[in-house]
Amino acid sequence: MKSISKICFLTYGCKVNQVDTDRMMSILSSDYKILDNYKTADLCIVNTCTVTNNSDNQILNDIKKLKKTNPSCKVLVTGCLAQTEPDYLETVSSIDYVVDNANKYLLPKVLKNLCNSKKIISNIFDIDKFHDYEIKNRDKRSRAFLKIQDGCNYRCSFCIIPFARGKSRSMQMDSVLQKIDKYKDLGYEEIVLTGIHLSSYGKDINESLLSLLELIELKSTIKNIRLSSIDPADTDQKLINFISKSDKICPSFHISLQSGEDNILREMKRRYKVNQFEEIINEIRFKIPDSCIGTDVIVGFPGESEKSFNQTFNFLEKSELNYFHVFPYSDRKGTKANQREDKIPTTIKSKRSKLLRDLSDNKKQEFYSRFIGKELEAIVEKNNKARTRNYIDVNLDGESLIPGSLVNLLIKEVKSMKAYGCKV
């Protein structure tokens, strides 16, 4: 086999996957040249997602395009799809190697033995401890993403991710603090704490997400800490009270609802009811009035009647939520929901999804408009955009600003779900 000297990456899915790719790049950068695209690469490492069928199909189509553009480039598939569907991927002619989530951090060793096997797979549930890592350099992002938790111990009936990621594991708190300090030294002003099930942080090491945040508040000098998605079943008044008084935790929340109807939530194996979710959202709005609150919603879960959908729509319409990520239900082999026969037709799922996305757009427009004429602090993004502490994306006019820097801005107008403003 032709020797490998130049490697590129394709990454799909969540922020955790992006962090994992950064880590793989760092591990391999001392021995290989890392390229931005696959046109001249010897090997492309594809870090996959498997949340939906659409994501699976997109990955396979992109790999075919890659092979057509650069036929001599070898393709190594890793990540969640490699963990859940290794046997199928092994049969795909455009894929040369399959390495699962359990082995992706051993890539230096794997690459030296590629001729021995096309597929390297092990039991992800054998991993009991968080794979810690070292931060060496600043990447191109305006904010840092710090993965502090992996895996999930719960079994929502629609979700395959626990089988792709294994048991919940947490980074030790002193290591989290060290990495925050390192990112601060590298010039970052904002760090996003991420995980597969972030709300489970600490349960395996006799700690909690709240105890970690309290420690960060006390000992870290970083300006902004932002939380990725959290679970309403693990969000209580103590956490909300702490964030309401915090100088560091950004006032933005993404709390997954999935359905606004209790029977559907029960069938999904979610661990809360609609009224509990509503109490959490209302408490956040009361304690932190200017916070942005978003959620995830699955449309067309098996058995979702028109009445059930209307209950979800009405709940969302009246809620204090400011935006929704809407996902049409997608079958995942190996999940309980996949075995059901009361599936919802695609046309109905599409219609319902559009209704919710339109509602989300209206909610977002309304939230953004509340801040016209107000001065807010934000982190500058590329292309002279900025994201405020309460999660408003603002297009800035005037001078070109340095991505990653802090800026005070004034929102001047909002139109078509976009905010426009200037530095003050």
Secondary structure, 3 states (H helix, E strand, C coil): CCCCCEEEEEECCCHHHHHHHHHHHHHHCCCCEECCCCCCCCEEEEEECCCCHHHHHHHHHHHHHHHHHCCCCEEEEEEHHHHHCHHHHHHCCCCCEEECHHHHHHHHHHHCCHHHCCEECCCHHHCCCCCCCCCCCCCCCCCEEEEEEECCCCCCCCCCHHHHHCCCEECCHHHHHHHHHHHHHCCCCEEEEEECCHHHCCCCCCCCHHHHHHHHHHHCCCCEEEECCECHHHCCHHHHHHHHHCCCECCEEEECCECCCHHHHHHHCCCCCHHHHHHHHHHHHHHCCCCEEEEEEEECCCCCCHHHHHHHHHHHHHCCCCEEEEEECCCCCCCCHHHCCCCCCHHHHHHHHHHHHHHHHHHHHHHHHCCCCCEEEEEECHHHEEEECCCCEEEEECCCCCCCCEEEEEEEEEECCEEEEEEC
